[in-house]
């Protein structure tokens, strides 16, 4: 119960953050501008808008996850409010999970807003709503929660600047993990071992990237979606366990 109270307070706190509105406004603006790009592509207007809309949801959702996530714990430490919180009958696990859930809820609300604007634009153009795109949106959300868990983990022991760099590195490498593994398989034993560790330790974010497939109407099985969600949940759980262990051992005195 305490976890949800902290999550609720975190949600309200982030809602008041101006950077959140700036990012959301810019995201909606870009999605709207995609209509102009769509008009430049004869016969492919809707596909261009769908592709750019999904890309914007992913990109700006990632920015929210990183820029807000890296300061969640640090802000409490910097303002000394962490001392008041841990002095109350609230465990560090409840505090950290509450912060994480609060940001995850913020991401969900922002995605819903962006998807609503995105689908409205498509509806005004072709008088139909493409629900097939929601498959991509679902996996984008899971990916963003993975990124959020990583940002929260780094925020438990590092400054916002370093946390941002580390989380961004995870995001970039996570989308290149398959390429890194293939490159390692063509190299010597040492490189192959290193790249294998990178592949299995860092998140394989390509598991959540089906934007191109849904835009072009390629089939995406529910088995694949279920596998991707399970992979995401397991990875998030592992990262949160590590975060809790680090946070439990941190001395605030």
Helices and strands as residue ranges (DSSP letters): H 2-15, H 18-40, H 45-69, H 72-78, H 81-87, H 92-126, H 133-155, H 160-174, H 177-185, H 189-201, G 205-208, H 211-215, H 222-249
